[in-house]
């Protein structure tokens, strides 16, 4: 896509997010976001309804619910990017991912609809990221009581998807 986004320093985000940022390989984040998304779409789109509804343990999300979580989380991360890139200094709240999953109703939706929505959300996120200048990538704000940069949020979106795709392959597919 042409725009190289420098990898964030560990001082630009809460330590918790290292688990996602460290999963992003290479130097072209936008290309990684596209490649990862195509892999997720292809892999999840090939699963049966039984696999999509499987839970490997009591209280764990189904694969459909994970897709719904990816959609919601990406929207929230993109919203944070937008607010911070626009110099909004309002402290943003966190979100309770389990509550969002329950309220999303993702488990009852068709995988076709979920994946289509995910593709639309990703396209919007990429368009937003492509609109940013270097100064905007370096902007920071507070979310859930912690300081974080726009650049970090960009990497988190990609790494978060990689993280969940890995969990699906490791724990859900036998």
C-alpha positions as CSV (number, residue, x, y, z in Angstrom):
1,X,0.0,0.0,0.0
2,X,3.0,2.2,0.1
3,X,2.8,3.8,3.6
4,X,5.3,2.4,6.1
5,X,4.2,2.7,9.7
6,X,7.1,2.5,12.2
7,X,6.8,-0.2,14.8
8,X,5.9,1.4,18.2
9,X,8.3,1.5,21.0
10,X,7.3,-0.4,24.2
11,X,6.9,2.9,25.9
12,X,4.0,3.8,23.6
13,X,1.5,1.3,24.9
14,X,0.6,-0.7,28.0
15,X,2.7,-3.9,28.5
16,X,-0.5,-6.0,28.0
17,X,-0.5,-5.2,24.3
18,X,2.9,-6.6,23.7
19,X,1.2,-10.0,23.2
20,X,-0.4,-8.6,20.0
21,X,2.2,-6.2,18.7
22,X,4.9,-8.8,18.9
23,X,2.9,-11.1,16.5
24,X,3.1,-8.6,13.7
25,X,6.0,-9.5,11.4
26,X,7.8,-7.5,8.7
27,X,7.9,-3.8,8.1
28,X,4.7,-3.2,6.0
29,X,1.9,-3.1,8.5
30,X,-0.8,-2.4,6.0
31,X,0.2,-5.3,3.9
32,X,0.3,-7.5,7.0
33,X,-3.3,-6.3,7.8
34,X,-4.5,-7.3,4.4
35,X,-2.7,-10.7,4.3
36,X,-3.8,-11.6,7.8
37,X,-7.4,-10.6,7.0
38,X,-7.4,-12.7,3.8
39,X,-6.0,-15.7,5.7
40,X,-8.7,-15.3,8.5
41,X,-11.5,-15.0,5.9
42,X,-10.3,-18.0,4.0
43,X,-9.7,-20.2,7.0
44,X,-12.9,-19.4,8.9
45,X,-15.0,-19.4,5.7
46,X,-13.9,-23.0,5.1
47,X,-15.2,-24.3,8.5
48,X,-18.5,-26.2,9.0
49,X,-21.3,-24.8,11.1
50,X,-20.5,-27.4,13.8
51,X,-16.9,-26.1,13.9
52,X,-18.0,-22.5,14.0
53,X,-20.2,-23.2,17.1
54,X,-17.7,-25.4,18.9
55,X,-16.4,-24.3,22.3
56,X,-13.3,-26.0,23.6
57,X,-14.3,-25.4,27.3
58,X,-17.2,-24.2,29.3
59,X,-17.6,-20.5,29.1
60,X,-15.3,-20.1,26.1
61,X,-16.5,-18.3,23.0
62,X,-17.4,-20.1,19.8
63,X,-15.5,-19.2,16.6
64,X,-18.5,-17.2,15.4
65,X,-18.3,-15.2,18.7
66,X,-14.6,-14.7,18.2
67,X,-15.3,-13.2,14.7
68,X,-17.9,-10.9,16.4
69,X,-15.3,-10.0,19.0
70,X,-12.7,-9.2,16.3
71,X,-15.2,-6.9,14.6
72,X,-16.2,-5.1,17.8
73,X,-12.6,-4.7,19.0
74,X,-11.4,-3.4,15.7
75,X,-14.1,-0.8,15.7
76,X,-13.2,0.3,19.2
77,X,-9.4,0.4,18.4
78,X,-10.2,2.4,15.2
79,X,-12.4,4.8,17.2
80,X,-9.5,5.4,19.6
81,X,-7.1,6.0,16.7
82,X,-9.5,8.6,15.3
83,X,-10.0,10.4,18.6
84,X,-6.3,10.5,19.4
85,X,-5.2,11.4,15.8
86,X,-7.6,14.4,16.0
87,X,-6.0,15.6,19.2
88,X,-9.0,14.7,21.4
89,X,-7.7,14.6,25.0
90,X,-10.8,13.0,26.5
91,X,-10.0,9.9,28.5
92,X,-11.8,7.0,26.8
93,X,-13.3,4.2,28.8
94,X,-12.3,0.5,28.4
95,X,-14.8,-2.1,27.4
96,X,-15.8,-5.5,28.8
97,X,-15.2,-7.9,25.9
98,X,-17.3,-10.7,27.4
99,X,-20.3,-8.4,27.8
100,X,-19.9,-7.3,24.1
101,X,-19.7,-10.9,22.9
102,X,-22.9,-11.8,24.7
103,X,-24.8,-8.7,23.5
104,X,-23.4,-9.1,19.9
105,X,-25.6,-12.2,19.1
106,X,-22.7,-13.3,16.8
107,X,-23.4,-16.9,17.5
108,X,-26.8,-16.8,15.8
109,X,-25.6,-15.0,12.7
110,X,-24.4,-16.6,9.5
111,X,-20.7,-16.8,9.0
112,X,-21.2,-15.2,5.6
113,X,-22.7,-12.1,7.2
114,X,-20.1,-11.9,10.0
115,X,-17.2,-12.2,7.5
116,X,-18.7,-9.7,5.2
117,X,-19.1,-7.2,8.1
118,X,-15.5,-7.9,9.2
119,X,-14.3,-7.1,5.6
120,X,-16.2,-3.8,5.7
121,X,-14.8,-2.9,9.1
122,X,-11.2,-3.7,7.9
123,X,-11.6,-1.6,4.8
124,X,-12.7,1.3,7.0
125,X,-9.8,0.8,9.3
126,X,-7.3,0.7,6.4
127,X,-8.8,3.9,4.9
128,X,-8.5,5.6,8.3
129,X,-4.9,4.5,8.8
130,X,-4.1,5.6,5.2
131,X,-5.4,9.1,6.1
132,X,-2.9,9.6,8.9
133,X,0.2,11.7,8.7
134,X,3.4,10.8,10.7
135,X,2.4,13.3,13.3
136,X,-0.9,11.6,13.7
137,X,0.7,8.2,14.2
138,X,2.7,9.6,17.0
139,X,-0.3,11.2,18.7
140,X,-1.4,9.6,21.9
141,X,-4.4,9.5,24.3
142,X,-5.7,7.7,27.3
143,X,-8.0,4.6,27.0
144,X,-8.9,2.5,30.0
145,X,-6.7,4.7,32.1
146,X,-3.5,4.0,30.1
147,X,-1.6,6.1,27.6
148,X,-1.3,4.7,24.0
149,X,-0.3,6.0,20.6
150,X,-2.2,5.8,17.4
151,X,0.7,3.8,15.9
152,X,0.4,1.3,18.6
153,X,-3.3,0.9,18.0
154,X,-2.7,0.2,14.4
155,X,-0.3,-2.6,15.3
156,X,-2.7,-3.9,17.9
157,X,-5.5,-4.3,15.4
158,X,-3.3,-6.6,13.2
159,X,-1.7,-8.5,16.1
160,X,-5.1,-9.1,17.8
161,X,-6.4,-10.8,14.7
162,X,-3.3,-12.9,14.4
163,X,-3.6,-13.8,18.1
164,X,-7.2,-15.0,17.8
165,X,-6.6,-16.9,14.5
166,X,-3.8,-18.8,16.3
167,X,-6.1,-19.7,19.2
168,X,-8.7,-20.9,16.8
169,X,-6.2,-23.1,15.0
170,X,-4.6,-24.4,18.2
171,X,-7.7,-25.0,20.4
172,X,-10.7,-25.3,18.2
173,X,-9.8,-27.3,15.2
174,X,-8.9,-30.9,15.7
